[in-house]
Amino acid sequence: MFQTHLGEYAALLTAVFWTITAIAFESAGRKVGSLSTNLIRLFMAFIFIGIYGQVTRGSFIPFDASAHQWMWLSLSGFVGFVIGDLLLFEAYVVIGSRISMLIMSLTPPITAFFGWLLMDEVLTPQNMIGMFLTLLGIMIVVLDRKPKDKNFDGKSTNGKNKIKLSYPIIGILLAFGGAVGQGAGLVLSKFGMQDFDPFAATQIRVITGLIGFAILFIFMKRWKKVIAAVKNKNAMTRLSIGAFFGPFLGVSFSLLSVKHTTTGVASTIMAIVPVLIIPPAVIFFKEKITLKEIIGSLIAVGGVAMFFM
């Protein structure tokens, strides 16, 4: 039974790991900034995976990967880690991990789009309905009605309530960019990985991410902030937790999942993070969850599930 559904179980564990890492990185990012958080957690992940590879495969760095695997997994790492996660981690700081991960539930439809674009996969009418429901659920959470404007005598100046965003538009766009990066990165990973070890494949992606962020830091002259972040013990504790459960276990298990099941099914199960993250958001960040947000989260995830039924 376990072997039959290995991909599905791996995707479920990925969702749990990503819930933990989202909370850890939001907390760390608020202390030392999203850029420093990205670079440090990738370096930590590189060490974690290297030790794992040395123990299980006898190699700290996956030199046994083919040119095809290095090329496509590196491209996946650039798209997913450098571009996608750069945007997502900034979204954590602007709108928080819970709302960011809700918008990230768009990843499965986006993944399907790139699958259609790169692998000639076809979107069915049911897929389109699922995409609509996912968007509807997200809109329920991020949109709100602005009270009517009133003049000095208390009367409404217009007859209609205005629709406004409950969260900053820049944060929503950043999270959406993260979803695009993750969706494209997942498709590129599956294409590049083939039968290669998922943990070794993740390390290739991490190496690309490290190089990309290092170049970015050189141009932005941000190395002093990285040094300051390393000296922040509280932030480093959270970064260590996030790196272990995120780019080490989370990303590796996501590749293990797409290796043993379809990309669509894997993405669907991983998309339950917006629901899983609600309890820790209340406990650790004292966020107030409204009924509207709970309903929106469930609709979004339900739409994702229908997308691949």
HELIX and SHEET records of a PDB file:
HELIX    1   1 LEU A    6  VAL A   32  1                                  27    
HELIX    2   2 SER A   34  THR A   56  1                                  23    
HELIX    3   3 ALA A   67  GLY A   77  1                                  11    
HELIX    4   4 PHE A   78  ASP A   85  3                                   8    
HELIX    5   5 LEU A   86  ILE A   95  1                                  10    
HELIX    6   6 SER A   97  ILE A  103  1                                   7    
HELIX    7   7 MET A  104  LEU A  106  5                                   3    
HELIX    8   8 THR A  107  MET A  119  1                                  13    
HELIX    9   9 PRO A  125  VAL A  142  1                                  18    
HELIX   10  10 ILE A  169  MET A  193  1                                  25    
HELIX   11  11 PRO A  198  MET A  220  1                                  23    
HELIX   12  12 TRP A  223  VAL A  230  1                                   8    
HELIX   13  13 LYS A  233  ALA A  243  1                                  11    
HELIX   14  14 PHE A  244  GLY A  250  3                                   7    
HELIX   15  15 VAL A  251  HIS A  260  1                                  10    
HELIX   16  16 THR A  263  MET A  270  1                                   8    
HELIX   17  17 VAL A  273  LEU A  276  1                                   4    
HELIX   18  18 ILE A  278  PHE A  285  1                                   8    
HELIX   19  19 LEU A  291  PHE A  307  1                                  17    
SHEET    1   A 2 LEU A 143  LYS A 146  0                                        
SHEET    2   A 2 LYS A 162  LEU A 165 -1                                        
END                                                                             
